[in-house]
Amino acid sequence: MRIFVTGASGFIGGHLVEHLARHHDVLGMARSDAAAAAVRRFGGTPVTSALGEVTPAALAGVDVVVHAAAHLQGVDRAAYWRVNVDGTSQLLDAARAAGVGRVIFIGTEAALFDGHDLRDIDERHPYPRRHRFLYSATKAEAERRVLGASDDRLTALSIRPRLVWGPRDASVLPALAAMVEAGKFRWIDGGLQETSTTHVDNLVAAVERALSQGRGGQAYFVADAERSTLREFLTRLLATRGVVAPDRGAPGALLRPLARAVEAVWRLLRLRSEPPLSAFAVAMMSRTVTVRTEKARAELGWSPVITVDRGLAQMATLS
């Protein structure tokens, strides 16, 4: 197959390129020379472009588009919408014009998150009537557009992982480690919230199955077979870098409104820097989020290819 991957130089996209390039002709969207070099290093062929600018010519001969790129930082609503929503719509238009047969969207359980627990949910769980977070709102709208684009000429579906982790993670683990080392880390409500997680290899395995399996217009949750509390999992994840999380806590009832207030100030002052507290991250870290994966197992023929224990052990050897 000829496969086009957006976000190809990033954490998830890089793993997708690296794995799929073993058996397929993989093109990777790259916005810079550094990104292009990363795509080559992973075994793909870089295509200079960005979300919102992908031309049908760039997708000539492509069988499947895997859309892994997304905007997830800051408080600028226009930036979130431009990349996550408008960028997805333009990519769908280009794919249809180029005659691409399948689009696989890398979605997220966050599209369903409104600040409250998501306990043992499956794909029947509805989008919130009112979104509270820019990332959640724009990923939900992007997913709606992907699923709505599916017809007899284009099969479009969404793979929804929860809390992706693994080698080369450039966001979750580095951010947590930096907070611990700066003395800013706290367990929110003791870190006792239950969570599903998704090793990046298990996500890649689901995408590989979705190259030819799965129904258009459908979303599929994927996750590791094991569940744990946030405290248990993040303690073990930090340990792969030799970082010990402190035994300090803070109440979610205090941090959630504080984070919203901080972001409001950042928006009011139009500050370009990252706020010291993220309302989305604080809410996610203070709620139970667990998902069911029976649909992906039944319709994609997918199952996890790596355990949490093995994945953590492998990461420890890479540190």
VEXVEXLO-551698 format. One line per field, with one value per residue (C-alpha): x, z, y; residue number from 0. Coordinates in steps of 0.02 Angstrom, whole numbers, plus 50000, padded with zeros to 5 digits. Layout:
u <- X|... .
w <- Z|... .
v <- Y|... .
seq <- NUM|... .
//
This chain:
u <- 50000|50048|50013|50019|50046|50017|50114|50245|50391|50301|50285|50136|50165|50348|50305|50174|50299|50433|50320|50218|50371|50429|50293|50222|50272|50251|50247|50264|50203|50346|50338|50526|50696|50710|50542|50592|50753|50652|50534|50684|50760|50598|50603|50475|50482|50453|50324|50343|50172|50066|49887|49775|49897|49897|49867|49783|49948|50037|49913|49926|49923|49894|49782|49766|49789|49829|49794|49897|49938|49851|49870|49862|49951|49907|49744|49720|49552|49590|49749|49659|49519|49635|49740|49624|49462|49500|49659|49562|49426|49554|49643|49478|49443|49617|49600|49433|49500|49650|49542|49608|49506|49528|49562|49610|49594|49693|49559|49553|49439|49464|49336|49207|49281|49188|49284|49194|49235|49226|49208|49209|49142|49122|49090|48906|48955|48898|48998|48964|48828|48950|49139|49248|49418|49484|49576|49422|49305|49412|49460|49275|49227|49369|49313|49133|49192|49299|49159|49034|49145|49131|49031|49040|49199|49291|49301|49339|49354|49432|49549|49535|49680|49685|49845|49974|50147|50307|50481|50514|50365|50400|50255|50183|50338|50457|50329|50300|50486|50518|50383|50457|50633|50570|50477|50308|50231|50079|49963|49790|49671|49806|49818|49691|49589|49578|49646|49662|49827|49889|50067|50110|50142|49962|49900|50009|49942|49764|49805|49887|49727|49624|49717|49596|49473|49340|49180|49174|49092|49141|49255|49357|49432|49600|49698|49816|49739|49786|49714|49786|49773|49858|49975|50028|50054|50140|50253|50312|50325|50433|50541|50594|50692|50752|50634|50545|50381|50360|50224|50141|49959|49837|49646|49567|49427|49557|49667|49530|49456|49631|49689|49535|49570|49753|49703|49575|49712|49824|49684|49640|49821|49849|50007|50100|50188|50115|50015|50089|49929|49826|49641|49629|49781|49725|49550|49617|49737|49598|49467|49441|49450|49432|49376|49312|49394|49276|49225|49403|49436|49281|49281|49466|49528|49644|49716|49859|50031|50128|50091|50116|50250|50349|50330|50393|50539|50590|50582|50692|50828|50823|50851 .
w <- 50000|49980|50145|50187|50372|50448|50605|50538|50635|50803|50938|50870|50687|50697|50767|50631|50493|50569|50580|50421|50314|50341|50226|50137|50040|50172|50141|50292|50302|50357|50393|50413|50368|50541|50521|50349|50421|50557|50428|50330|50491|50524|50349|50260|50117|50174|50088|50125|50181|50331|50386|50283|50138|50081|49893|49795|49701|49864|49886|49709|49712|49900|49962|50144|50239|50425|50510|50669|50675|50802|50899|51088|51173|51225|51247|51072|51009|50831|50827|50889|50763|50618|50640|50715|50624|50467|50437|50448|50330|50201|50214|50184|50031|49961|49995|49906|49757|49745|49748|49916|49973|50162|50298|50474|50603|50765|50885|51074|51220|51260|51125|51250|51404|51489|51653|51737|51755|51600|51679|51574|51420|51246|51076|51115|51239|51166|51136|51273|51241|51296|51286|51419|51338|51170|51132|51170|51072|50916|50915|50933|50787|50681|50718|50674|50505|50473|50515|50418|50263|50245|50095|49958|49886|50047|50204|50350|50530|50696|50813|50991|51108|51290|51366|51237|51307|51254|51183|51113|51205|51194|51299|51445|51523|51494|51566|51720|51748|51731|51859|51983|51960|51982|52141|52064|52052|52157|52157|52130|52256|52292|52112|52151|51992|51882|51705|51542|51451|51275|51234|51066|50994|51035|50946|50794|50789|50784|50643|50546|50562|50511|50344|50282|50424|50510|50453|50383|50496|50653|50800|50892|51066|51093|51255|51349|51421|51597|51698|51850|51953|51890|52040|52007|51820|51824|51967|51862|51705|51795|51865|51688|51691|51868|51931|52098|52118|52286|52407|52401|52355|52312|52303|52132|52197|52220|52067|51936|51961|51988|51820|51733|51811|51757|51578|51580|51628|51488|51361|51428|51416|51252|51320|51199|51331|51403|51563|51717|51741|51604|51643|51527|51602|51781|51744|51657|51800|51928|51847|51814|51627|51571|51403|51332|51178|51127|50967|50903|50947|50855|50701|50674|50732|50849|51017|51119|51060|51214|51401|51517|51613|51455|51387|51548|51557|51380|51417|51569|51462|51343|51478 .
v <- 50000|50182|50271|50457|50499|50672|50715|50594|50669|50665|50533|50435|50478|50429|50257|50236|50278|50168|50016|50035|50072|49893|49830|49983|50137|50273|50460|50574|50753|50866|51053|51082|51013|50937|50851|50787|50716|50627|50551|50485|50416|50321|50246|50356|50480|50660|50769|50954|51016|51064|51037|51149|51145|50963|50959|50817|50802|50759|50616|50549|50360|50354|50213|50265|50428|50411|50578|50588|50775|50887|51049|51027|51172|51348|51442|51514|51450|51505|51400|51245|51267|51308|51151|51022|51064|51163|51064|50901|50963|51019|50851|50760|50867|50833|50647|50639|50739|50621|50465|50403|50254|50261|50390|50336|50475|50462|50516|50521|50487|50671|50710|50645|50727|50869|50872|50727|50542|50433|50263|50103|50192|50120|50198|50228|50364|50532|50689|50818|50945|51079|51061|51142|51118|51178|51016|50911|51023|51031|50847|50804|50917|50849|50671|50714|50778|50624|50503|50606|50602|50414|50353|50222|50301|50346|50240|50355|50295|50345|50252|50319|50279|50333|50405|50352|50311|50225|50258|50433|50510|50696|50761|50661|50583|50730|50852|50745|50720|50907|50945|50822|50889|51069|51023|51065|50891|50847|50696|50765|50685|50557|50496|50360|50385|50231|50246|50154|50176|50136|50085|50161|49985|49938|50093|50058|49880|49948|50068|49926|49824|49975|49986|49854|49821|49924|50008|50183|50311|50216|50252|50119|50131|50046|50026|49914|49756|49813|49956|50042|50199|50355|50349|50170|50192|50362|50307|50160|50268|50398|50258|50212|50376|50352|50486|50462|50554|50642|50592|50762|50794|50931|50933|50932|51042|51180|51151|51137|51312|51383|51314|51386|51556|51552|51512|51653|51775|51709|51735|51907|51965|51871|51793|51680|51575|51416|51448|51364|51265|51182|51164|51014|50925|50959|50894|50739|50704|50716|50603|50419|50380|50199|50131|49967|49891|49751|49838|49854|49673|49614|49727|49762|49593|49689|49643|49718|49662|49716|49716|49862|49766|49727|49903|49982|49860|49903|50089|50066|49986|50136|50267 .
seq <- 0|1|2|3|4|5|6|7|8|9|10|11|12|13|14|15|16|17|18|19|20|21|22|23|24|25|26|27|28|29|30|31|32|33|34|35|36|37|38|39|40|41|42|43|44|45|46|47|48|49|50|51|52|53|54|55|56|57|58|59|60|61|62|63|64|65|66|67|68|69|70|71|72|73|74|75|76|77|78|79|80|81|82|83|84|85|86|87|88|89|90|91|92|93|94|95|96|97|98|99|100|101|102|103|104|105|106|107|108|109|110|111|112|113|114|115|116|117|118|119|120|121|122|123|124|125|126|127|128|129|130|131|132|133|134|135|136|137|138|139|140|141|142|143|144|145|146|147|148|149|150|151|152|153|154|155|156|157|158|159|160|161|162|163|164|165|166|167|168|169|170|171|172|173|174|175|176|177|178|179|180|181|182|183|184|185|186|187|188|189|190|191|192|193|194|195|196|197|198|199|200|201|202|203|204|205|206|207|208|209|210|211|212|213|214|215|216|217|218|219|220|221|222|223|224|225|226|227|228|229|230|231|232|233|234|235|236|237|238|239|240|241|242|243|244|245|246|247|248|249|250|251|252|253|254|255|256|257|258|259|260|261|262|263|264|265|266|267|268|269|270|271|272|273|274|275|276|277|278|279|280|281|282|283|284|285|286|287|288|289|290|291|292|293|294|295|296|297|298|299|300|301|302|303|304|305|306|307|308|309|310|311|312|313|314|315|316|317|318 .
//
